[in-house]
Amino acid sequence: MKMFGKDIAYDSFNGYDELLRRFLKVPNIFDSSSEAIDVAKSSIFLDGGIVLPTAAGLPLGLNVNGTYSLSFKSSVTMDIRDFFSTGSAKVKGEVYPTGTVEIVGMMSVNAFAGRTGLKSVSRLHSSTFVDGALTVEGNKLVSATLNMPRDKMELFEASVDFFTYENGAFVDLVSTNAAEEATACSPDVVSDFLAIRSCATLSYYTSRAADNDTVVMFAGPSKLSLTLAKTDDFDRHRFSYVYSLDETKSDRAVRNLHVSLDTQGRTRRSHRTSFDLTFDDAYEFASCEIQFPYRDVRATAKYDWGLDKKVLKAAVSSEGRNLGSAYAALVTQHQPGKYEVAAKLSRGDRHVLNWKGTLNVLDGKASLDGKMEGSFHQPIQVTGTLIELIILYV
């Protein structure tokens, strides 16, 4: 496109018709399909220049040029023919969008015998990707993977650079102002769970002459970047959900639920987060286990309410060390109305409470006989009934 004989815009696009056909096409969701898109677009959206006279009689040239380049590549394979009947579906996709916008401004004075000038280049750039797969089998299985082929991904980058004209060419401008840099990253707990770290970095120069935004902008080159980088050696993230039903037992069915998020590859440490739950339909048994990669925290709990034995226990550990545990049990003896009672409470390697004794319930009366031990007191013998309580110190 020209105006008054001056080029003001230029456009080049490859794959536009193909892109329209794919977007306007109605897919058949009841059949497997595979779609691939590869589109590139570049354009000159700004192109202008002007020459002004100066008091010294030398021409002052002002020029500006703006271009952008976009690229979009994707490949999607989808099979959801049985999704509405059995709930099964498989989807695999790769999406790679990139984009760059660049504006170049130049101011120069041509003295014919010599030339001087100043050029600024402002640039915006982004290069990301999404590469993964999803498998669904009703309410029994959900598996999703997100591939991470790159060690570092540039989510966003903005920069302004300055150049001076010397000896027939533009060279980098070396600023005499003070250089400043600030970096902010995601907390370490994100790296523990996902093995990735997101960081924003800002580098700029501050002027000694004045402290305002205008002077800071032209005090020297500046750059703002947002990156996503791996903190461990892995290939992909994997999310898994598995639900199973065991009906082999005649008296009750046992259900199991498993949910996990983990990294796959040659990792130096575990980044696994998992949740496992098992219980029966009669709600007489249940167990739960939770695992976190942060300091390798693990928590377990178990509940078993049988006819002859009733147990409730829980424990929490970190990096292989016991942080705390609790245990309580009520066991039926051979004689009617007679039970064995036990309770333990620990913190680290110290037993805060350790109780062992018997409980008798007969003819509307209850009696208790047992010994309570602990790290903070001497053993205590405890006996009593509902109408009389006697405490003997040993």
VMD Tcl script that draws the C-alpha trace (Angstrom):
set ca {
  {0.00 0.00 0.00}
  {1.33 3.40 -0.99}
  {0.24 6.93 -0.18}
  {1.70 9.88 -2.09}
  {4.25 7.51 -3.55}
  {5.41 6.36 -0.10}
  {5.21 2.74 1.02}
  {3.18 2.69 4.23}
  {2.19 -0.96 4.52}
  {3.20 -4.36 3.20}
  {1.52 -7.71 3.92}
  {2.48 -11.33 3.29}
  {0.37 -14.30 4.43}
  {0.82 -18.03 3.77}
  {-1.99 -20.54 4.38}
  {-4.90 -18.14 4.85}
  {-7.34 -20.09 2.64}
  {-6.44 -23.34 4.29}
  {-6.94 -21.84 7.73}
  {-10.41 -20.58 6.80}
  {-11.43 -23.98 5.48}
  {-10.40 -25.66 8.68}
  {-12.13 -23.16 10.95}
  {-15.35 -23.20 8.90}
  {-15.41 -26.97 8.66}
  {-17.84 -28.66 11.07}
  {-16.03 -31.63 12.60}
  {-17.68 -35.01 13.00}
  {-17.39 -35.69 16.69}
  {-18.64 -39.24 16.27}
  {-15.55 -40.25 14.31}
  {-11.81 -40.06 14.91}
  {-10.11 -37.09 13.31}
  {-6.70 -35.53 12.90}
  {-6.12 -31.87 12.09}
  {-2.87 -30.00 11.40}
  {-2.46 -26.25 10.97}
  {0.68 -24.41 9.91}
  {0.15 -20.68 9.40}
  {2.67 -17.85 9.16}
  {1.90 -14.15 8.79}
  {4.20 -11.17 8.56}
  {3.43 -7.54 7.89}
  {4.91 -4.04 7.79}
  {2.36 -1.99 9.67}
  {4.40 1.20 10.00}
  {6.77 2.83 7.51}
  {7.37 6.55 7.46}
  {10.08 9.17 7.18}
  {10.58 12.91 7.09}
  {13.54 15.25 6.50}
  {13.66 18.57 8.37}
  {16.06 21.48 7.94}
  {18.13 22.56 10.91}
  {19.56 25.95 11.92}
  {23.01 24.74 10.87}
  {21.67 24.02 7.42}
  {22.10 20.25 7.68}
  {19.17 17.90 6.98}
  {17.70 16.02 9.96}
  {16.17 12.72 8.96}
  {13.50 11.01 11.06}
  {12.43 7.47 10.11}
  {10.24 4.84 11.74}
  {9.52 1.28 10.70}
  {7.26 -1.31 12.34}
  {6.93 -5.00 11.49}
  {5.37 -8.04 13.07}
  {5.65 -11.76 12.47}
  {3.25 -14.40 13.71}
  {3.44 -18.16 13.49}
  {0.91 -20.78 14.59}
  {1.49 -24.52 14.32}
  {-0.81 -27.15 15.72}
  {-1.58 -30.82 15.35}
  {-4.61 -32.34 17.07}
  {-5.71 -35.99 17.02}
  {-9.08 -36.72 18.59}
  {-11.09 -39.92 19.07}
  {-14.36 -39.44 20.96}
  {-16.56 -41.90 19.08}
  {-17.45 -43.80 22.26}
  {-17.59 -40.83 24.62}
  {-21.40 -40.64 24.82}
  {-21.83 -44.41 25.10}
  {-18.97 -45.63 27.31}
  {-17.37 -42.34 28.34}
  {-14.11 -43.18 26.57}
  {-12.11 -40.52 24.72}
  {-8.55 -39.89 23.55}
  {-7.16 -36.49 22.61}
  {-3.58 -35.58 21.66}
  {-2.53 -32.11 20.67}
  {0.47 -29.90 19.96}
  {0.14 -26.13 19.76}
  {3.14 -23.84 19.10}
  {2.30 -20.11 18.85}
  {5.05 -17.51 18.40}
  {4.94 -13.80 17.74}
  {7.30 -10.85 17.37}
  {6.62 -7.12 17.04}
  {9.50 -4.74 16.28}
  {9.56 -0.97 15.91}
  {12.72 0.75 14.70}
  {13.12 4.51 15.06}
  {16.11 6.38 13.63}
  {17.28 10.00 13.82}
  {20.27 11.00 11.70}
  {22.08 14.08 10.42}
  {23.81 13.81 7.05}
  {26.61 16.34 6.55}
  {27.54 14.66 3.24}
  {31.18 14.56 4.29}
  {30.14 12.75 7.46}
  {27.10 11.27 9.10}
  {25.87 10.71 12.64}
  {22.72 9.17 13.98}
  {20.87 7.43 16.80}
  {18.66 4.37 16.40}
  {16.29 2.69 18.84}
  {14.87 -0.81 18.45}
  {11.80 -1.74 20.52}
  {10.88 -5.41 20.44}
  {8.11 -7.63 21.84}
  {8.51 -11.39 21.58}
  {6.66 -14.47 22.80}
  {7.30 -18.14 22.13}
  {5.19 -20.72 23.95}
  {3.83 -24.19 23.38}
  {1.24 -26.66 24.66}
  {1.97 -30.33 23.99}
  {-0.01 -33.04 25.72}
  {-2.47 -35.92 25.65}
  {-5.69 -36.83 27.47}
  {-7.24 -40.27 27.96}
  {-10.64 -40.81 29.59}
  {-12.36 -44.12 30.33}
  {-15.67 -43.29 31.93}
  {-15.42 -42.55 35.64}
  {-12.68 -45.14 36.16}
  {-9.66 -43.52 34.53}
  {-8.44 -40.06 33.60}
  {-4.84 -39.72 32.44}
  {-3.33 -36.46 31.22}
  {0.25 -35.66 30.21}
  {1.85 -32.30 29.49}
  {5.17 -32.54 27.71}
  {8.04 -30.18 28.49}
  {10.61 -30.64 25.69}
  {12.37 -27.35 26.34}
  {14.45 -26.54 29.40}
  {13.35 -22.91 29.20}
  {10.33 -21.22 27.63}
  {10.15 -17.49 26.86}
  {6.63 -16.51 27.77}
  {7.18 -12.82 27.14}
  {10.06 -10.49 26.40}
  {10.10 -6.74 25.84}
  {13.30 -4.83 25.13}
  {14.49 -1.39 24.02}
  {18.02 -1.09 22.60}
  {19.93 1.97 21.40}
  {22.59 2.22 18.69}
  {24.87 5.02 17.45}
  {26.20 5.53 13.95}
  {29.98 5.26 13.89}
  {32.39 4.57 11.03}
  {29.64 3.75 8.55}
  {27.66 1.35 10.76}
  {25.37 1.29 13.80}
  {26.99 -0.05 16.97}
  {25.60 -0.68 20.45}
  {25.27 2.39 22.60}
  {27.23 2.08 25.85}
  {25.41 3.95 28.61}
  {27.39 5.77 31.31}
  {24.42 5.70 33.69}
  {24.02 3.29 36.57}
  {22.68 -0.16 35.63}
  {19.85 -1.61 37.69}
  {18.32 -5.09 37.69}
  {15.39 -6.62 39.58}
  {14.28 -10.26 39.54}
  {11.20 -11.89 41.06}
  {10.63 -15.64 40.93}
  {7.94 -18.04 42.02}
  {8.40 -19.50 45.54}
  {10.41 -22.67 46.08}
  {7.27 -24.63 46.95}
  {6.19 -24.37 43.28}
  {9.51 -25.91 42.24}
  {9.05 -28.69 44.80}
  {5.64 -29.63 43.39}
  {6.06 -29.00 39.63}
  {9.85 -28.85 39.10}
  {9.49 -25.53 37.28}
  {10.20 -21.92 38.19}
  {8.74 -18.77 36.70}
  {10.86 -15.61 36.84}
  {10.36 -12.00 35.81}
  {13.53 -9.97 35.22}
  {13.76 -6.23 34.63}
  {17.04 -4.53 33.68}
  {17.35 -0.81 33.05}
  {19.54 2.25 33.57}
  {18.90 5.18 35.87}
  {19.94 8.70 34.93}
  {22.08 10.81 37.22}
  {20.59 14.02 35.86}
  {16.98 13.60 36.96}
  {14.63 11.05 38.45}
  {11.56 10.80 36.26}
  {10.03 8.24 33.92}
  {11.03 10.04 30.72}
  {14.70 10.17 31.60}
  {14.74 6.54 32.76}
  {13.31 5.41 29.41}
  {16.18 6.98 27.48}
  {18.95 6.44 30.04}
  {20.06 3.23 28.34}
  {18.88 -0.15 27.08}
  {16.11 -1.82 29.05}
  {14.62 -5.31 29.05}
  {11.68 -7.08 30.70}
  {11.37 -10.86 30.41}
  {9.07 -13.53 31.79}
  {10.41 -17.08 31.57}
  {9.40 -20.56 32.63}
  {12.31 -22.93 33.28}
  {12.81 -26.45 34.58}
  {14.46 -26.97 37.94}
  {14.93 -30.71 37.43}
  {15.59 -33.10 34.55}
  {12.18 -34.38 33.41}
  {10.26 -34.80 30.16}
  {6.61 -34.33 31.11}
  {4.02 -33.83 33.83}
  {1.50 -36.62 34.31}
  {-1.86 -36.42 36.07}
  {-3.65 -39.67 36.87}
  {-7.08 -40.48 38.30}
  {-8.02 -44.15 38.83}
  {-11.19 -45.49 40.43}
  {-11.72 -49.22 41.01}
  {-14.38 -51.41 42.61}
  {-13.56 -54.81 44.14}
  {-16.62 -57.01 44.53}
  {-14.82 -60.29 45.15}
  {-15.77 -60.21 48.82}
  {-19.27 -61.54 49.39}
  {-20.14 -59.42 52.40}
  {-19.03 -56.01 51.14}
  {-17.53 -54.21 48.16}
  {-14.25 -52.31 48.47}
  {-13.70 -49.09 46.54}
  {-10.35 -47.45 45.78}
  {-9.61 -43.93 44.57}
  {-6.17 -42.81 43.38}
  {-5.18 -39.30 42.29}
  {-1.58 -38.30 41.53}
  {0.51 -35.60 39.85}
  {4.11 -36.43 39.05}
  {7.04 -35.67 36.75}
  {8.44 -38.33 34.43}
  {12.09 -38.45 33.45}
  {15.53 -38.62 35.04}
  {14.64 -36.45 38.01}
  {17.10 -35.96 40.84}
  {14.34 -35.96 43.47}
  {10.68 -36.89 43.77}
  {7.98 -34.37 42.80}
  {5.09 -36.74 43.34}
  {1.83 -35.56 44.87}
  {-0.67 -38.35 45.49}
  {-3.90 -39.14 47.30}
  {-5.14 -42.69 47.90}
  {-8.43 -43.57 49.53}
  {-9.82 -47.06 50.17}
  {-13.15 -47.78 51.86}
  {-15.97 -50.34 51.87}
  {-19.67 -49.89 51.25}
  {-20.51 -50.67 54.88}
  {-18.21 -47.85 56.05}
  {-16.52 -50.25 58.47}
  {-13.08 -49.80 56.95}
  {-11.27 -46.82 55.44}
  {-7.65 -45.92 54.82}
  {-6.11 -42.79 53.40}
  {-2.59 -41.84 52.35}
  {-1.39 -38.40 51.19}
  {2.06 -37.60 49.83}
  {3.58 -34.17 49.12}
  {6.99 -33.48 47.55}
  {7.56 -30.50 49.85}
  {10.01 -31.89 52.42}
  {8.69 -35.34 51.47}
  {5.64 -35.00 53.70}
  {3.51 -38.14 54.10}
  {0.29 -38.55 56.05}
  {-1.59 -41.80 56.66}
  {-4.84 -42.59 58.44}
  {-6.73 -45.84 58.99}
  {-10.16 -46.60 60.39}
  {-11.28 -50.22 61.04}
  {-14.52 -50.76 62.92}
  {-14.92 -54.55 63.08}
  {-16.90 -56.70 65.48}
  {-13.89 -57.95 67.44}
  {-11.45 -55.09 66.89}
  {-11.90 -51.36 66.47}
  {-8.79 -49.39 65.42}
  {-8.13 -45.74 64.60}
  {-4.58 -44.58 63.77}
  {-2.84 -41.72 61.98}
  {0.73 -40.61 61.36}
  {2.61 -37.71 59.73}
  {6.25 -37.87 58.63}
  {8.69 -35.57 56.85}
  {11.91 -36.60 55.09}
  {11.66 -40.01 56.74}
  {11.28 -38.62 60.27}
  {8.13 -39.10 62.32}
  {6.48 -35.79 63.17}
  {3.53 -37.20 65.05}
  {1.36 -40.28 65.35}
  {-1.78 -41.37 67.16}
  {-3.22 -44.84 67.80}
  {-6.35 -46.05 69.56}
  {-7.69 -49.61 69.69}
  {-10.55 -51.45 71.37}
  {-10.19 -55.25 71.16}
  {-12.91 -57.65 72.32}
  {-11.70 -60.42 74.67}
  {-13.05 -63.95 74.85}
  {-15.28 -63.09 77.81}
  {-18.48 -61.08 77.13}
  {-18.22 -57.40 78.05}
  {-14.46 -57.44 78.44}
  {-12.25 -55.30 76.18}
  {-8.57 -54.52 75.84}
  {-7.94 -50.78 75.45}
  {-4.78 -49.22 74.02}
  {-3.88 -45.64 73.07}
  {-0.62 -44.07 71.94}
  {0.34 -40.50 71.13}
  {3.83 -39.67 69.87}
  {5.68 -36.58 68.77}
  {8.89 -37.35 66.95}
  {10.71 -40.06 68.89}
  {9.02 -39.19 72.19}
  {5.94 -40.99 73.46}
  {3.66 -38.33 74.88}
  {1.05 -40.91 75.90}
  {1.07 -44.71 76.07}
  {-2.00 -46.29 77.62}
  {-2.72 -49.99 78.10}
  {-5.53 -51.45 80.11}
  {-8.84 -53.33 80.24}
  {-12.44 -52.16 80.19}
  {-15.23 -54.27 81.64}
  {-18.87 -53.51 80.92}
  {-21.32 -55.90 82.58}
  {-24.78 -55.57 84.19}
  {-24.89 -51.83 83.61}
  {-21.56 -51.23 85.34}
  {-18.22 -50.27 83.84}
  {-14.76 -50.64 85.34}
  {-11.39 -49.52 84.01}
  {-7.93 -50.78 84.89}
  {-4.78 -49.66 83.12}
  {-1.38 -47.97 83.14}
  {-0.58 -44.60 81.54}
  {3.03 -43.88 80.62}
  {4.66 -40.89 78.97}
  {7.88 -38.95 78.47}
  {6.76 -36.06 80.70}
  {5.70 -37.99 83.81}
  {6.19 -41.16 85.78}
  {3.94 -44.17 85.02}
  {0.45 -43.81 86.48}
  {-1.79 -46.71 87.41}
  {-5.46 -45.85 86.89}
  {-8.42 -47.92 88.12}
  {-12.01 -46.94 88.61}
  {-15.71 -47.55 88.05}
  {-18.65 -45.38 87.18}
  {-19.36 -44.67 90.88}
  {-15.86 -44.74 92.33}
  {-12.50 -43.61 90.92}
  {-9.21 -44.48 92.62}
  {-5.87 -43.24 91.29}
  {-2.68 -44.90 92.51}
  {0.75 -43.46 91.69}
  {3.50 -46.00 91.13}
}
mol new
graphics top color blue
foreach p $ca { graphics top sphere $p radius 0.5 }
foreach p [lrange $ca 0 end-1] q [lrange $ca 1 end] { graphics top cylinder $p $q radius 0.2 }
display resetview
